[in-house]
Amino acid sequence: MPELPEVETLCRQLNAILPGKEILNVEILDPRLGKMEALAGRRVAAVTRRGKFIEIDLDGGLKAVLHLRMTGRLLWQGDGASLPPYSRLVVSFPRGRLVLIDPRRFAIFCVRPEKVPGALIQNPLEGLPARRLREIARTRRLPVKSFLMDQRLIAGIGNIYACEILHEAAVDPRRPAGSLSPAEWRRVERAAAVVLPRAVECRGTTVSDWRDLFGVSGTNQDHLEVYSREAEPCSRCGGRIERAKMGGRGTWFCPACQK
Ligand SMILES: [Zn+2]
């Protein structure tokens, strides 16, 4: 599932291509995406991100909003390329087209949505301020890892980056969120400021099917310290990385140095 750094990667790449370009045609290949207003003839003004929503601003005040959900991805193709399997939507431009590929069909694409749901912390790439985290977590008993992944609280952090941030911060993912000290929240803040921007620099983490806008794998998997590395030695203390199950998801951590 694409997390914040992956969606940010797509937004940056889309922003390098689309602004100023005119939409020639929108072809909906999957009726589940629903009907939408005619977009042909509209020009793209900018592409922005809100949480994990990709917002394409069009002239005339229209906005197309896309969320990749579980298995969605975007691919930019030159003229003459053939459509890959599971293509659901094609937006054609004078030179090239944008294709939404989605095997499990949960992705959404709509024009001028009523309301995009927001989180308390909308953009963790601008920082996860320790004081704000502590304030939100104060009365919450859920484990700190589930706290970081709760999309109503913080937008865009999923399993990979929650595991990596907590390892970098040396905090045990099973600890109740409300039990962290101010110093520990400061470590979480600093860890997020290392882990998330690096993942964007690396164009995301490819452990299964993530590809960027041009079909190229990210490289952040080379920087993973704990995710999917059970039984390997911890880079910080040499302890053995363990895997636990939390909320149905695999959780990797080093019990020797994450307290
Ligand atoms: Zn360790």
Residues whose N, C-alpha, C, O or C-beta is under 5 A from the ligand:
A	BS01	ZN	C234 R236 C237 G238 G239 C254 A256 C257
